[in-house]
């Protein structure tokens, strides 16, 4: 549990930096692997919480409504976000 908490805090810090850079410079969002702190192949709502834009749209991005984002769902969100920028 301590490792997961530390990982989530690290991801949150990286995501905040990444989102700030994204907003300021039009950079890419953090990679799926960066957000998947527990490396289980999905981004949970807890992991998404570290990334403001992602958590706000989580329900919409979660196409199959299983409560987690797979790589395809995150890629679709990332592509759509890049096209807006």
C-alpha positions as protocol buffer text, in pm:
chain_id: "A"
residue {
  index: 1
  type: UNK
  ca { x: 0 y: 0 z: 0 }
}
residue {
  index: 2
  type: UNK
  ca { x: 287 y: 238 z: 80 }
}
residue {
  index: 3
  type: UNK
  ca { x: 443 y: 169 z: -261 }
}
residue {
  index: 4
  type: UNK
  ca { x: 113 y: 238 z: -437 }
}
residue {
  index: 5
  type: UNK
  ca { x: 65 y: 563 z: -244 }
}
residue {
  index: 6
  type: UNK
  ca { x: 419 y: 673 z: -323 }
}
residue {
  index: 7
  type: UNK
  ca { x: 371 y: 579 z: -688 }
}
residue {
  index: 8
  type: UNK
  ca { x: 45 y: 771 z: -707 }
}
residue {
  index: 9
  type: UNK
  ca { x: 207 y: 1076 z: -551 }
}
residue {
  index: 10
  type: UNK
  ca { x: 491 y: 1057 z: -801 }
}
residue {
  index: 11
  type: UNK
  ca { x: 248 y: 1022 z: -1090 }
}
residue {
  index: 12
  type: UNK
  ca { x: 47 y: 1315 z: -955 }
}
residue {
  index: 13
  type: UNK
  ca { x: 354 y: 1535 z: -947 }
}
residue {
  index: 14
  type: UNK
  ca { x: 461 y: 1428 z: -1295 }
}
residue {
  index: 15
  type: UNK
  ca { x: 112 y: 1473 z: -1429 }
}
residue {
  index: 16
  type: UNK
  ca { x: 80 y: 1822 z: -1283 }
}
residue {
  index: 17
  type: UNK
  ca { x: 404 y: 1918 z: -1449 }
}
residue {
  index: 18
  type: UNK
  ca { x: 297 y: 1752 z: -1772 }
}
residue {
  index: 19
  type: UNK
  ca { x: -47 y: 1912 z: -1773 }
}
residue {
  index: 20
  type: UNK
  ca { x: 105 y: 2253 z: -1703 }
}
residue {
  index: 21
  type: UNK
  ca { x: 350 y: 2203 z: -1986 }
}
residue {
  index: 22
  type: UNK
  ca { x: 70 y: 2074 z: -2207 }
}
residue {
  index: 23
  type: UNK
  ca { x: -146 y: 2378 z: -2140 }
}
residue {
  index: 24
  type: UNK
  ca { x: 141 y: 2622 z: -2184 }
}
residue {
  index: 25
  type: UNK
  ca { x: 320 y: 2469 z: -2479 }
}
residue {
  index: 26
  type: UNK
  ca { x: 74 y: 2234 z: -2644 }
}
residue {
  index: 27
  type: UNK
  ca { x: 284 y: 1931 z: -2547 }
}
residue {
  index: 28
  type: UNK
  ca { x: 158 y: 1574 z: -2539 }
}
residue {
  index: 29
  type: UNK
  ca { x: -22 y: 1431 z: -2238 }
}
residue {
  index: 30
  type: UNK
  ca { x: 164 y: 1193 z: -2004 }
}
residue {
  index: 31
  type: UNK
  ca { x: 207 y: 847 z: -2149 }
}
residue {
  index: 32
  type: UNK
  ca { x: -27 y: 564 z: -2057 }
}
residue {
  index: 33
  type: UNK
  ca { x: 264 y: 391 z: -1885 }
}
residue {
  index: 34
  type: UNK
  ca { x: 334 y: 698 z: -1671 }
}
residue {
  index: 35
  type: UNK
  ca { x: -25 y: 718 z: -1550 }
}
residue {
  index: 36
  type: UNK
  ca { x: -58 y: 341 z: -1494 }
}
residue {
  index: 37
  type: UNK
  ca { x: 126 y: 358 z: -1161 }
}
residue {
  index: 38
  type: UNK
  ca { x: 54 y: 0 z: -1058 }
}
residue {
  index: 39
  type: UNK
  ca { x: 144 y: -132 z: -1405 }
}
residue {
  index: 40
  type: UNK
  ca { x: -171 y: -346 z: -1436 }
}
residue {
  index: 41
  type: UNK
  ca { x: -250 y: -233 z: -1791 }
}
residue {
  index: 42
  type: UNK
  ca { x: -529 y: 5 z: -1692 }
}
residue {
  index: 43
  type: UNK
  ca { x: -564 y: 358 z: -1558 }
}
residue {
  index: 44
  type: UNK
  ca { x: -791 y: 355 z: -1254 }
}
residue {
  index: 45
  type: UNK
  ca { x: -991 y: 651 z: -1129 }
}
residue {
  index: 46
  type: UNK
  ca { x: -732 y: 689 z: -850 }
}
residue {
  index: 47
  type: UNK
  ca { x: -450 y: 704 z: -1104 }
}
residue {
  index: 48
  type: UNK
  ca { x: -650 y: 940 z: -1328 }
}
residue {
  index: 49
  type: UNK
  ca { x: -707 y: 1172 z: -1032 }
}
residue {
  index: 50
  type: UNK
  ca { x: -348 y: 1284 z: -1063 }
}
residue {
  index: 51
  type: UNK
  ca { x: -424 y: 1433 z: -1404 }
}
residue {
  index: 52
  type: UNK
  ca { x: -689 y: 1706 z: -1389 }
}
residue {
  index: 53
  type: UNK
  ca { x: -807 y: 1698 z: -1751 }
}
residue {
  index: 54
  type: UNK
  ca { x: -826 y: 1321 z: -1748 }
}
residue {
  index: 55
  type: UNK
  ca { x: -1023 y: 1286 z: -1427 }
}
residue {
  index: 56
  type: UNK
  ca { x: -1275 y: 1551 z: -1534 }
}
residue {
  index: 57
  type: UNK
  ca { x: -1367 y: 1352 z: -1846 }
}
residue {
  index: 58
  type: UNK
  ca { x: -1308 y: 1002 z: -1709 }
}
residue {
  index: 59
  type: UNK
  ca { x: -1668 y: 880 z: -1746 }
}
residue {
  index: 60
  type: UNK
  ca { x: -1683 y: 999 z: -2107 }
}
residue {
  index: 61
  type: UNK
  ca { x: -1341 y: 855 z: -2194 }
}
residue {
  index: 62
  type: UNK
  ca { x: -1426 y: 517 z: -2035 }
}
residue {
  index: 63
  type: UNK
  ca { x: -1610 y: 396 z: -2346 }
}
residue {
  index: 64
  type: UNK
  ca { x: -1706 y: 55 z: -2208 }
}
residue {
  index: 65
  type: UNK
  ca { x: -1792 y: 198 z: -1864 }
}
residue {
  index: 66
  type: UNK
  ca { x: -1588 y: -59 z: -1672 }
}
residue {
  index: 67
  type: UNK
  ca { x: -1443 y: 199 z: -1432 }
}
residue {
  index: 68
  type: UNK
  ca { x: -1093 y: 193 z: -1580 }
}
residue {
  index: 69
  type: UNK
  ca { x: -921 y: 311 z: -1895 }
}
residue {
  index: 70
  type: UNK
  ca { x: -744 y: 69 z: -2123 }
}
residue {
  index: 71
  type: UNK
  ca { x: -475 y: 170 z: -2369 }
}
residue {
  index: 72
  type: UNK
  ca { x: -720 y: 216 z: -2657 }
}
residue {
  index: 73
  type: UNK
  ca { x: -949 y: 443 z: -2454 }
}
residue {
  index: 74
  type: UNK
  ca { x: -656 y: 654 z: -2336 }
}
residue {
  index: 75
  type: UNK
  ca { x: -512 y: 671 z: -2689 }
}
residue {
  index: 76
  type: UNK
  ca { x: -846 y: 799 z: -2824 }
}
residue {
  index: 77
  type: UNK
  ca { x: -853 y: 1068 z: -2552 }
}
residue {
  index: 78
  type: UNK
  ca { x: -490 y: 1160 z: -2617 }
}
residue {
  index: 79
  type: UNK
  ca { x: -547 y: 1183 z: -2994 }
}
residue {
  index: 80
  type: UNK
  ca { x: -860 y: 1397 z: -2949 }
}
residue {
  index: 81
  type: UNK
  ca { x: -675 y: 1626 z: -2708 }
}
residue {
  index: 82
  type: UNK
  ca { x: -382 y: 1665 z: -2949 }
}
residue {
  index: 83
  type: UNK
  ca { x: -621 y: 1757 z: -3231 }
}
residue {
  index: 84
  type: UNK
  ca { x: -779 y: 2030 z: -3017 }
}
residue {
  index: 85
  type: UNK
  ca { x: -438 y: 2184 z: -2942 }
}
